Amino acid sequence: MNKQDDYSFFIDNIAPHYKYIIDFLTFATSSDKELTEDIAQDTMETAWKSLEKFREYRNIRGALKTTAERKLKKHYKSTVKFVLIEEYEDIESCEKDIEEILIEIETGEELKKILQKLGKKYARVLILRHYYDMSLKGIADISAVNYNTVQSWYTRAKKMMNEICTENEDF
């Protein structure tokens, strides 16, 4: 392939996913704008350098997300010296599943209000888990937090979300 074909492929097939990668990394980094930009740019650079490999992918968006996850995980492994580990608490599972609650919510504004009430770490885990379809292990890895802590936050977030929805029938 010549340089023009490479450029066209990149612009047509990879560049349109940049905003998705930025949105994903914004949640994954707890809104650290500088880190988000660095990892997003590094992800795009990797895609450019590995253009032949990216041409073979059926799901370029997924490949870019995976690349960004790996780069973020590598960043945290190299920079985080220690992590405070919250003791795992066995919380009874909620009666309503998170998907049922999300289906009941009619608009994005209502969801935004609920997520704000949950607090950043709980909302972040729910968004990464359900919107970005990440495993709890993946969330723990990119967050540099113990898996049991993330699992505890997820369980608490579901319980809190259920309580908010049952208290406020407006949601």
N, CA, C and O atoms as a DFTB+ gen file, in Angstrom:
684 C
 N C O
     1  1       0.839      -1.197       0.000
     2  2       0.000       0.000       0.000
     3  2       0.871       1.244       0.000
     4  3       1.966       1.261       0.563
     5  1       0.364       2.270      -0.638
     6  2       1.121       3.516      -0.623
     7  2       0.654       4.412       0.519
     8  3      -0.352       4.136       1.172
     9  1       1.391       5.472       0.744
    10  2       1.109       6.377       1.865
    11  2      -0.284       6.989       1.797
    12  3      -0.928       7.168       2.831
    13  1      -0.764       7.316       0.587
    14  2      -2.093       7.904       0.441
    15  2      -3.170       6.909       0.879
    16  3      -4.119       7.285       1.566
    17  1      -3.024       5.641       0.483
    18  2      -3.990       4.620       0.895
    19  2      -3.977       4.436       2.406
    20  3      -5.030       4.282       3.026
    21  1      -2.776       4.451       3.006
    22  2      -2.663       4.331       4.463
    23  2      -3.368       5.493       5.143
    24  3      -4.129       5.301       6.092
    25  1      -3.114       6.684       4.658
    26  2      -3.723       7.876       5.241
    27  2      -5.247       7.814       5.127
    28  3      -5.959       8.101       6.089
    29  1      -5.737       7.444       3.962
    30  2      -7.185       7.350       3.745
    31  2      -7.806       6.303       4.658
    32  3      -8.869       6.533       5.234
    33  1      -7.153       5.160       4.791
    34  2      -7.672       4.112       5.679
    35  2      -7.738       4.618       7.120
    36  3      -8.728       4.406       7.820
    37  1      -6.679       5.282       7.546
    38  2      -6.637       5.798       8.913
    39  2      -7.753       6.815       9.146
    40  3      -8.473       6.730      10.141
    41  1      -7.895       7.764       8.244
    42  2      -8.914       8.814       8.375
    43  2     -10.327       8.231       8.331
    44  3     -11.194       8.653       9.096
    45  1     -10.562       7.267       7.443
    46  2     -11.900       6.705       7.264
    47  2     -12.286       5.671       8.318
    48  3     -13.459       5.570       8.677
    49  1     -11.315       4.900       8.819
    50  2     -11.650       3.751       9.662
    51  2     -11.170       3.820      11.101
    52  3     -11.732       3.151      11.968
    53  1     -10.158       4.604      11.371
    54  2      -9.613       4.658      12.735
    55  2      -9.944       5.985      13.414
    56  3     -10.440       5.999      14.540
    57  1      -9.675       7.086      12.743
    58  2      -9.892       8.413      13.331
    59  2     -11.318       8.644      13.846
    60  3     -11.477       9.319      14.863
    61  1     -12.370       8.111      13.189
    62  2     -13.722       8.349      13.711
    63  2     -13.968       7.779      15.119
    64  3     -14.936       8.161      15.777
    65  1     -13.107       6.878      15.578
    66  2     -13.278       6.263      16.901
    67  2     -12.526       7.015      17.996
    68  3     -12.557       6.611      19.158
    69  1     -11.856       8.100      17.631
    70  2     -11.067       8.854      18.603
    71  2     -11.939       9.368      19.754
    72  3     -11.551       9.250      20.917
    73  1     -13.089       9.925      19.452
    74  2     -13.968      10.451      20.514
    75  2     -14.411       9.339      21.456
    76  3     -14.477       9.549      22.667
    77  1     -14.717       8.158      20.917
    78  2     -15.092       7.018      21.761
    79  2     -13.942       6.659      22.705
    80  3     -14.171       6.395      23.886
    81  1     -12.720       6.648      22.197
    82  2     -11.553       6.334      23.022
    83  2     -11.371       7.404      24.096
    84  3     -11.076       7.082      25.247
    85  1     -11.545       8.671      23.730
    86  2     -11.454       9.761      24.710
    87  2     -12.520       9.589      25.796
    88  3     -12.216       9.714      26.982
    89  1     -13.753       9.306      25.404
    90  2     -14.835       9.117      26.380
    91  2     -14.529       7.944      27.314
    92  3     -14.688       8.048      28.530
    93  1     -14.094       6.841      26.733
    94  2     -13.740       5.664      27.530
    95  2     -12.635       5.996      28.527
    96  3     -12.749       5.677      29.710
    97  1     -11.573       6.633      28.058
    98  2     -10.442       6.943      28.927
    99  2     -10.796       7.993      29.975
   100  3     -10.236       7.983      31.071
   101  1     -11.713       8.895      29.654
   102  2     -12.147       9.886      30.640
   103  2     -12.740       9.184      31.854
   104  3     -12.444       9.546      32.992
   105  1     -13.576       8.183      31.611
   106  2     -14.134       7.419      32.726
   107  2     -13.076       6.547      33.385
   108  3     -13.019       6.454      34.611
   109  1     -12.249       5.915      32.585
   110  2     -11.251       4.986      33.112
   111  2     -10.189       5.687      33.948
   112  3      -9.625       5.076      34.856
   113  1      -9.908       6.948      33.664
   114  2      -8.879       7.687      34.409
   115  2      -9.466       8.621      35.455
   116  3      -8.748       9.451      36.014
   117  1     -10.744       8.500      35.725
   118  2     -11.428       9.398      36.667
   119  2     -11.263      10.857      36.254
   120  3     -10.990      11.724      37.084
   121  1     -11.430      11.110      34.969
   122  2     -11.407      12.455      34.387
   123  2     -10.038      13.137      34.451
   124  3      -9.965      14.365      34.502
   125  1      -8.973      12.373      34.448
   126  2      -7.620      12.940      34.369
   127  2      -7.376      13.306      32.908
   128  3      -7.006      12.454      32.100
   129  1      -7.588      14.582      32.575
   130  2      -7.548      15.024      31.177
   131  2      -6.184      14.804      30.531
   132  3      -6.106      14.377      29.379
   133  1      -5.126      15.087      31.254
   134  2      -3.785      14.940      30.689
   135  2      -3.482      13.470      30.384
   136  3      -2.979      13.144      29.309
   137  1      -3.789      12.595      31.329
   138  2      -3.558      11.166      31.116
   139  2      -4.451      10.635      29.996
   140  3      -4.015       9.829      29.174
   141  1      -5.700      11.091      29.969
   142  2      -6.628      10.683      28.915
   143  2      -6.061      11.040      27.543
   144  3      -6.027      10.199      26.645
   145  1      -5.623      12.271      27.384
   146  2      -5.062      12.714      26.103
   147  2      -3.803      11.935      25.739
   148  3      -3.627      11.533      24.588
   149  1      -2.925      11.722      26.722
   150  2      -1.680      10.994      26.457
   151  2      -1.957       9.572      25.974
   152  3      -1.381       9.125      24.982
   153  1      -2.835       8.869      26.675
   154  2      -3.131       7.482      26.311
   155  2      -3.874       7.434      24.972
   156  3      -3.603       6.560      24.148
   157  1      -4.803       8.360      24.750
   158  2      -5.550       8.387      23.482
   159  2      -4.598       8.633      22.311
   160  3      -4.685       7.956      21.286
   161  1      -3.697       9.594      22.462
   162  2      -2.736       9.878      21.399
   163  2      -1.803       8.691      21.164
   164  3      -1.487       8.353      20.023
   165  1      -1.370       8.068      22.251
   166  2      -0.502       6.894      22.137
   167  2      -1.238       5.746      21.443
   168  3      -0.641       5.003      20.663
   169  1      -2.522       5.605      21.726
   170  2      -3.341       4.572      21.077
   171  2      -3.441       4.823      19.580
   172  3      -3.303       3.899      18.778
   173  1      -3.681       6.070      19.208
   174  2      -3.772       6.410      17.786
   175  2      -2.430       6.228      17.078
   176  3      -2.373       5.794      15.928
   177  1      -1.358       6.565      17.783
   178  2      -0.027       6.377      17.198
   179  2       0.249       4.884      16.964
   180  3       0.803       4.499      15.934
   181  1      -0.139       4.065      17.922
   182  2       0.024       2.616      17.768
   183  2      -0.789       2.109      16.583
   184  3      -0.324       1.266      15.815
   185  1      -2.007       2.627      16.438
   186  2      -2.846       2.223      15.304
   187  2      -2.183       2.614      13.985
   188  3      -2.200       1.841      13.027
   189  1      -1.608       3.798      13.937
   190  2      -0.934       4.248      12.710
   191  2       0.270       3.361      12.396
   192  3       0.478       2.962      11.251
   193  1       1.054       3.061      13.425
   194  2       2.245       2.239      13.217
   195  2       1.899       0.790      12.887
   196  3       2.677       0.097      12.231
   197  1       0.742       0.336      13.336
   198  2       0.307      -1.051      13.113
   199  2      -0.857      -1.098      12.133
   200  3      -1.764      -1.916      12.287
   201  1      -0.839      -0.246      11.147
   202  2      -1.948      -0.101      10.212
   203  2      -2.313      -1.414       9.522
   204  3      -3.495      -1.713       9.349
   205  1      -1.320      -2.194       9.130
   206  2      -1.607      -3.460       8.451
   207  2      -2.380      -4.410       9.366
   208  3      -3.288      -5.112       8.920
   209  1      -2.016      -4.425      10.634
   210  2      -2.717      -5.273      11.599
   211  2      -4.155      -4.775      11.799
   212  3      -5.087      -5.576      11.876
   213  1      -4.327      -3.458      11.883
   214  2      -5.658      -2.883      12.087
   215  2      -6.556      -3.085      10.864
   216  3      -7.778      -3.146      11.006
   217  1      -5.987      -3.187       9.691
   218  2      -6.777      -3.463       8.483
   219  2      -7.474      -4.818       8.580
   220  3      -8.541      -5.011       7.998
   221  1      -6.879      -5.747       9.308
   222  2      -7.417      -7.106       9.411
   223  2      -8.547      -7.223      10.428
   224  3      -9.324      -8.175      10.370
   225  1      -8.655      -6.286      11.349
   226  2      -9.667      -6.367      12.400
   227  2     -11.059      -6.094      11.843
   228  3     -11.253      -5.188      11.033
   229  1     -12.013      -6.885      12.288
   230  2     -13.413      -6.626      11.935
   231  2     -13.984      -5.514      12.796
   232  3     -14.804      -4.715      12.344
   233  1     -13.534      -5.476      14.052
   234  2     -14.039      -4.480      14.999
   235  2     -12.884      -3.554      15.383
   236  3     -12.212      -3.770      16.392
   237  1     -12.666      -2.542      14.585
   238  2     -11.562      -1.615      14.821
   239  2     -11.775      -0.860      16.129
   240  3     -10.821      -0.627      16.871
   241  1     -12.996      -0.484      16.411
   242  2     -13.312       0.227      17.653
   243  2     -12.902      -0.606      18.865
   244  3     -12.294      -0.093      19.804
   245  1     -13.244      -1.902      18.834
   246  2     -12.876      -2.793      19.925
   247  2     -11.365      -2.950      20.053
   248  3     -10.828      -2.996      21.160
   249  1     -10.682      -3.031      18.909
   250  2      -9.224      -3.154      18.923
   251  2      -8.584      -1.891      19.504
   252  3      -7.608      -1.977      20.250
   253  1      -9.122      -0.739      19.169
   254  2      -8.602       0.512      19.728
   255  2      -8.846       0.580      21.234
   256  3      -7.972       1.009      21.987
   257  1     -10.028       0.159      21.671
   258  2     -10.349       0.162      23.102
   259  2      -9.407      -0.772      23.856
   260  3      -8.897      -0.420      24.920
   261  1      -9.178      -1.962      23.303
   262  2      -8.265      -2.917      23.930
   263  2      -6.852      -2.343      24.003
   264  3      -6.165      -2.502      25.012
   265  1      -6.425      -1.685      22.944
   266  2      -5.103      -1.053      22.926
   267  2      -5.020       0.022      24.013
   268  3      -4.025       0.103      24.733
   269  1      -6.056       0.839      24.130
   270  2      -6.080       1.890      25.150
   271  2      -6.071       1.287      26.554
   272  3      -5.369       1.782      27.435
   273  1      -6.846       0.220      26.769
   274  2      -6.863      -0.461      28.071
   275  2      -5.470      -0.950      28.444
   276  3      -5.015      -0.747      29.570
   277  1      -4.797      -1.592      27.504
   278  2      -3.456      -2.126      27.776
   279  2      -2.471      -1.004      28.099
   280  3      -1.646      -1.135      29.002
   281  1      -2.563       0.083      27.369
   282  2      -1.658       1.202      27.610
   283  2      -1.928       1.833      28.981
   284  3      -0.992       2.209      29.686
   285  1      -3.188       1.945      29.350
   286  2      -3.538       2.502      30.656
   287  2      -3.074       1.576      31.776
   288  3      -2.527       2.027      32.782
   289  1      -3.296       0.295      31.594
   290  2      -2.855      -0.691      32.595
   291  2      -1.342      -0.630      32.768
   292  3      -0.842      -0.662      33.893
   293  1      -0.617      -0.543      31.665
   294  2       0.842      -0.446      31.707
   295  2       1.269       0.836      32.425
   296  3       2.212       0.827      33.216
   297  1       0.574       1.929      32.144
   298  2       0.876       3.202      32.809
   299  2       0.721       3.067      34.319
   300  3       1.612       3.460      35.072
   301  1      -0.408       2.512      34.767
   302  2      -0.642       2.399      36.200
   303  2       0.338       1.440      36.864
   304  3       0.772       1.675      37.992
   305  1       0.686       0.370      36.172
   306  2       1.657      -0.571      36.746
   307  2       3.011       0.096      36.933
   308  3       3.724      -0.208      37.889
   309  1       3.368       0.995      36.036
   310  2       4.681       1.629      36.125
   311  2       4.703       2.834      37.063
   312  3       5.779       3.239      37.503
   313  1       3.551       3.417      37.381
   314  2       3.548       4.634      38.189
   315  2       2.990       4.447      39.598
   316  3       3.368       5.193      40.502
   317  1       2.114       3.486      39.809
   318  2       1.506       3.316      41.124
   319  2       2.413       2.442      41.980
   320  3       2.699       1.297      41.632
   321  1       2.856       2.988      43.089
   322  2       3.789       2.277      43.960
   323  2       3.071       1.376      44.957
   324  3       3.540       0.275      45.247
   325  1       1.951       1.827      45.477
   326  2       1.175       0.990      46.380
   327  2      -0.292       1.370      46.253
   328  3      -0.631       2.466      45.804
   329  1      -1.149       0.451      46.655
   330  2      -2.580       0.675      46.555
   331  2      -3.213       0.325      47.886
   332  3      -2.959      -0.745      48.439
   333  1      -4.021       1.210      48.394
   334  2      -4.752       0.891      49.605
   335  2      -5.846      -0.104      49.249
   336  3      -6.614       0.119      48.313
   337  1      -5.916      -1.177      49.977
   338  2      -6.884      -2.218      49.674
   339  2      -7.997      -2.171      50.710
   340  3      -7.773      -2.340      51.908
   341  1      -9.184      -1.939      50.215
   342  2     -10.347      -1.903      51.078
   343  2     -10.770      -3.333      51.361
   344  3     -10.791      -4.175      50.463
   345  1     -11.100      -3.596      52.595
   346  2     -11.513      -4.946      52.947
   347  2     -12.810      -5.292      52.238
   348  3     -13.735      -4.480      52.201
   349  1     -12.884      -6.475      51.683
   350  2     -14.080      -6.895      50.951
   351  2     -15.201      -7.168      51.921
   352  3     -15.020      -7.861      52.922
   353  1     -16.345      -6.627      51.624
   354  2     -17.520      -6.863      52.445
   355  2     -18.517      -7.661      51.634
   356  3     -18.762      -7.368      50.464
   357  1     -19.083      -8.661      52.259
   358  2     -20.073      -9.480      51.561
   359  2     -21.434      -8.812      51.703
   360  3     -22.094      -8.924      52.736
   361  1     -21.838      -8.120      50.655
   362  2     -23.116      -7.421      50.664
   363  2     -24.112      -8.269      49.889
   364  3     -23.816      -8.763      48.802
   365  1     -25.288      -8.429      50.464
   366  2     -26.303      -9.218      49.763
   367  2     -26.606      -8.581      48.420
   368  3     -26.653      -7.358      48.290
   369  1     -26.809      -9.430      47.425
   370  2     -27.076      -8.896      46.092
   371  2     -28.445      -8.230      46.069
   372  3     -29.347      -8.590      46.825
   373  1     -28.571      -7.270      45.199
   374  2     -29.800      -6.482      45.083
   375  2     -30.902      -7.312      44.451
   376  3     -30.645      -8.241      43.686
   377  1     -32.138      -6.956      44.790
   378  2     -33.265      -7.652      44.184
   379  2     -33.383      -7.304      42.713
   380  3     -33.683      -8.164      41.884
   381  1     -33.148      -6.052      42.394
   382  2     -33.215      -5.629      40.998
   383  2     -31.831      -5.683      40.391
   384  3     -30.853      -5.263      41.010
   385  1     -31.754      -6.186      39.214
   386  2     -30.484      -6.208      38.509
   387  2     -30.248      -4.855      37.867
   388  3     -31.198      -4.147      37.534
   389  1     -28.989      -4.492      37.694
   390  2     -28.654      -3.173      37.151
   391  2     -29.277      -2.943      35.775
   392  3     -29.711      -1.834      35.466
   393  1     -29.322      -3.999      34.943
   394  2     -29.906      -3.837      33.616
   395  2     -31.393      -3.473      33.695
   396  3     -31.885      -2.663      32.910
   397  1     -32.097      -4.079      34.650
   398  2     -33.522      -3.768      34.815
   399  2     -33.707      -2.296      35.178
   400  3     -34.612      -1.632      34.672
   401  1     -32.847      -1.798      36.052
   402  2     -32.941      -0.394      36.448
   403  2     -32.662       0.508      35.253
   404  3     -33.368       1.489      35.020
   405  1     -31.623       0.161      34.502
   406  2     -31.282       0.986      33.341
   407  2     -32.399       0.987      32.304
   408  3     -32.631       2.000      31.645
   409  1     -33.090      -0.137      32.154
   410  2     -34.205      -0.213      31.211
   411  2     -35.357       0.675      31.676
   412  3     -36.050       1.280      30.858
   413  1     -35.559       0.749      33.000
   414  2     -36.657       1.553      33.539
   415  2     -36.409       3.059      33.398
   416  3     -37.357       3.841      33.332
   417  1     -35.183       3.450      33.356
   418  2     -34.856       4.877      33.264
   419  2     -35.127       5.349      31.842
   420  3     -34.642       4.755      30.879
   421  1     -35.898       6.413      31.717
   422  2     -36.356       6.838      30.399
   423  2     -35.367       7.731      29.652
   424  3     -35.271       7.645      28.427
   425  1     -34.653       8.562      30.344
   426  2     -33.771       9.481      29.618
   427  2     -32.370       9.482      30.207
   428  3     -32.151       9.040      31.335
   429  1     -31.435       9.982      29.427
   430  2     -30.060      10.098      29.881
   431  2     -29.898      11.085      31.027
   432  3     -29.006      10.930      31.861
   433  1     -30.759      12.102      31.072
   434  2     -30.691      13.092      32.155
   435  2     -31.023      12.443      33.492
   436  3     -30.395      12.746      34.507
   437  1     -32.008      11.555      33.494
   438  2     -32.366      10.864      34.730
   439  2     -31.206       9.978      35.188
   440  3     -30.879       9.927      36.374
   441  1     -30.600       9.291      34.244
   442  2     -29.455       8.445      34.567
   443  2     -28.313       9.297      35.115
   444  3     -27.654       8.905      36.078
   445  1     -28.076      10.455      34.509
   446  2     -27.003      11.352      34.948
   447  2     -27.241      11.780      36.399
   448  3     -26.301      11.810      37.194
   449  1     -28.488      12.113      36.752
   450  2     -28.812      12.514      38.122
   451  2     -28.541      11.384      39.106
   452  3     -28.005      11.606      40.192
   453  1     -28.915      10.175      38.717
   454  2     -28.698       9.021      39.595
   455  2     -27.198       8.775      39.772
   456  3     -26.734       8.556      40.891
   457  1     -26.453       8.811      38.691
   458  2     -25.006       8.566      38.770
   459  2     -24.310       9.626      39.620
   460  3     -23.350       9.320      40.327
   461  1     -24.786      10.864      39.555
   462  2     -24.213      11.919      40.392
   463  2     -24.470      11.636      41.865
   464  3     -23.613      11.907      42.706
   465  1     -25.632      11.097      42.182
   466  2     -25.946      10.759      43.572
   467  2     -25.086       9.611      44.085
   468  3     -24.818       9.523      45.284
   469  1     -24.654       8.735      43.189
   470  2     -23.845       7.591      43.603
   471  2     -22.437       7.988      44.028
   472  3     -21.851       7.363      44.911
   473  1     -21.906       9.004      43.414
   474  2     -20.512       9.372      43.663
   475  2     -19.629       8.837      42.550
   476  3     -19.994       7.899      41.842
   477  1     -18.451       9.453      42.408
   478  2     -17.589       9.177      41.261
   479  2     -17.145       7.725      41.134
   480  3     -17.274       7.130      40.063
   481  1     -16.623       7.149      42.210
   482  2     -16.061       5.803      42.068
   483  2     -17.137       4.772      41.744
   484  3     -16.894       3.845      40.972
   485  1     -18.322       4.926      42.327
   486  2     -19.388       3.970      42.053
   487  2     -19.947       4.147      40.639
   488  3     -20.182       3.172      39.926
   489  1     -20.156       5.402      40.248
   490  2     -20.655       5.679      38.894
   491  2     -19.652       5.202      37.858
   492  3     -20.028       4.633      36.832
   493  1     -18.386       5.434      38.128
   494  2     -17.326       5.032      37.198
   495  2     -17.339       3.524      36.966
   496  3     -17.234       3.065      35.829
   497  1     -17.467       2.762      38.038
   498  2     -17.489       1.297      37.913
   499  2     -18.710       0.856      37.105
   500  3     -18.593      -0.006      36.234
   501  1     -19.868       1.432      37.382
   502  2     -21.081       1.064      36.632
   503  2     -20.952       1.407      35.144
   504  3     -21.320       0.604      34.286
   505  1     -20.436       2.581      34.845
   506  2     -20.302       2.998      33.448
   507  2     -19.304       2.123      32.715
   508  3     -19.569       1.677      31.599
   509  1     -18.156       1.872      33.333
   510  2     -17.165       1.021      32.679
   511  2     -17.688      -0.399      32.494
   512  3     -17.417      -1.041      31.480
   513  1     -18.433      -0.880      33.471
   514  2     -18.956      -2.251      33.403
   515  2     -20.066      -2.391      32.359
   516  3     -20.051      -3.323      31.556
   517  1     -21.022      -1.471      32.371
   518  2     -22.207      -1.654      31.531
   519  2     -22.149      -0.905      30.202
   520  3     -22.616      -1.429      29.191
   521  1     -21.596       0.290      30.174
   522  2     -21.547       1.030      28.917
   523  2     -20.367       0.572      28.062
   524  3     -20.494       0.385      26.851
   525  1     -19.213       0.395      28.720
   526  2     -18.021      -0.010      27.986
   527  2     -17.787      -1.524      28.037
   528  3     -16.799      -2.022      27.498
   529  1     -18.696      -2.247      28.686
   530  2     -18.695      -3.709      28.707
   531  2     -17.369      -4.290      29.201
   532  3     -16.871      -5.272      28.651
   533  1     -16.809      -3.684      30.230
   534  2     -15.559      -4.183      30.800
   535  2     -15.859      -5.145      31.940
   536  3     -16.871      -5.018      32.629
   537  1     -14.985      -6.084      32.121
   538  2     -15.109      -6.992      33.259
   539  2     -14.651      -6.254      34.519
   540  3     -13.935      -5.257      34.430
   541  1     -15.062      -6.741      35.683
   542  2     -14.616      -6.128      36.929
   543  2     -13.098      -6.276      37.072
   544  3     -12.430      -5.386      37.599
   545  1     -12.569      -7.388      36.609
   546  2     -11.111      -7.592      36.636
   547  2     -10.426      -6.544      35.767
   548  3      -9.410      -5.977      36.167
   549  1     -10.972      -6.282      34.583
   550  2     -10.408      -5.266      33.697
   551  2     -10.454      -3.887      34.326
   552  3      -9.513      -3.106      34.191
   553  1     -11.550      -3.587      35.013
   554  2     -11.684      -2.294      35.690
   555  2     -10.637      -2.188      36.799
   556  3      -9.999      -1.148      36.966
   557  1     -10.470      -3.267      37.548
   558  2      -9.459      -3.275      38.613
   559  2      -8.065      -3.069      38.033
   560  3      -7.259      -2.323      38.589
   561  1      -7.788      -3.727      36.927
   562  2      -6.471      -3.612      36.302
   563  2      -6.166      -2.188      35.851
   564  3      -5.093      -1.658      36.140
   565  1      -7.108      -1.569      35.144
   566  2      -6.817      -0.226      34.629
   567  2      -6.908       0.833      35.718
   568  3      -6.403       1.943      35.553
   569  1      -7.546       0.493      36.824
   570  2      -7.663       1.448      37.930
   571  2      -6.562       1.282      38.953
   572  3      -6.404       2.120      39.841
   573  1      -5.800       0.207      38.838
   574  2      -4.754      -0.112      39.819
   575  2      -5.345      -0.245      41.215
   576  3      -4.787       0.240      42.200
   577  1      -6.496      -0.918      41.270
   578  2      -7.195      -1.159      42.521
   579  2      -7.420      -2.663      42.630
   580  3      -7.608      -3.344      41.622
   581  1      -7.400      -3.168      43.842
   582  2      -7.627      -4.579      44.089
   583  2      -8.977      -5.015      43.517
   584  3      -9.960      -4.279      43.605
   585  1      -9.022      -6.214      42.930
   586  2     -10.254      -6.739      42.336
   587  2     -11.395      -6.772      43.351
   588  3     -12.519      -6.391      43.026
   589  1     -11.121      -7.220      44.571
   590  2     -12.179      -7.303      45.585
   591  2     -12.761      -5.932      45.905
   592  3     -13.949      -5.809      46.203
   593  1     -11.937      -4.920      45.844
   594  2     -12.419      -3.562      46.077
   595  2     -13.380      -3.144      44.971
   596  3     -14.453      -2.606      45.241
   597  1     -12.991      -3.391      43.735
   598  2     -13.858      -3.045      42.604
   599  2     -15.166      -3.832      42.684
   600  3     -16.239      -3.285      42.430
   601  1     -15.076      -5.102      43.033
   602  2     -16.278      -5.933      43.164
   603  2     -17.188      -5.376      44.268
   604  3     -18.409      -5.349      44.118
   605  1     -16.590      -4.938      45.362
   606  2     -17.349      -4.343      46.460
   607  2     -18.018      -3.039      46.012
   608  3     -19.191      -2.806      46.308
   609  1     -17.269      -2.189      45.298
   610  2     -17.841      -0.934      44.792
   611  2     -18.995      -1.209      43.850
   612  3     -20.017      -0.524      43.897
   613  1     -18.840      -2.208      42.997
   614  2     -19.887      -2.558      42.033
   615  2     -21.154      -3.020      42.756
   616  3     -22.262      -2.602      42.422
   617  1     -20.971      -3.883      43.745
   618  2     -22.123      -4.381      44.514
   619  2     -22.813      -3.233      45.248
   620  3     -24.041      -3.141      45.252
   621  1     -22.026      -2.368      45.861
   622  2     -22.596      -1.208      46.566
   623  2     -23.304      -0.269      45.596
   624  3     -24.379       0.250      45.896
   625  1     -22.701      -0.057      44.443
   626  2     -23.297       0.844      43.449
   627  2     -24.655       0.319      43.004
   628  3     -25.607       1.090      42.882
   629  1     -24.753      -0.986      42.760
   630  2     -26.042      -1.567      42.362
   631  2     -27.073      -1.398      43.479
   632  3     -28.227      -1.049      43.227
   633  1     -26.645      -1.649      44.701
   634  2     -27.555      -1.524      45.839
   635  2     -28.008      -0.071      46.014
   636  3     -29.192       0.195      46.222
   637  1     -27.052       0.870      45.928
   638  2     -27.381       2.288      46.072
   639  2     -28.296       2.750      44.945
   640  3     -29.228       3.521      45.173
   641  1     -28.034       2.286      43.746
   642  2     -28.850       2.670      42.600
   643  2     -30.283       2.157      42.781
   644  3     -31.248       2.860      42.483
   645  1     -30.400       0.946      43.263
   646  2     -31.712       0.373      43.528
   647  2     -32.453       1.193      44.586
   648  3     -33.644       1.468      44.439
   649  1     -31.753       1.578      45.644
   650  2     -32.368       2.378      46.708
   651  2     -32.803       3.751      46.195
   652  3     -33.893       4.223      46.518
   653  1     -31.954       4.381      45.404
   654  2     -32.295       5.700      44.838
   655  2     -33.531       5.600      43.964
   656  3     -34.409       6.461      44.019
   657  1     -33.600       4.557      43.164
   658  2     -34.739       4.400      42.252
   659  2     -36.024       4.087      43.004
   660  3     -37.096       4.544      42.607
   661  1     -35.935       3.314      44.085
   662  2     -37.156       3.000      44.829
   663  2     -37.606       4.162      45.701
   664  3     -38.805       4.337      45.918
   665  1     -36.661       4.967      46.211
   666  2     -37.004       6.147      46.996
   667  2     -37.647       7.240      46.146
   668  3     -38.605       7.894      46.559
   669  1     -37.101       7.416      44.966
   670  2     -37.559       8.496      44.089
   671  2     -38.295       7.896      42.903
   672  3     -37.669       7.455      41.939
   673  1     -39.568       7.878      42.967
   674  2     -40.331       7.299      41.882
   675  2     -40.303       8.178      40.648
   676  3     -40.808       7.792      39.594
   677  1     -39.708       9.376      40.777
   678  2     -39.533      10.244      39.605
   679  2     -38.581       9.602      38.632
   680  3     -38.673       9.834      37.427
   681  1     -37.646       8.778      39.145
   682  2     -36.666       8.114      38.275
   683  2     -37.347       6.919      37.717
   684  3     -36.748       6.171      36.945
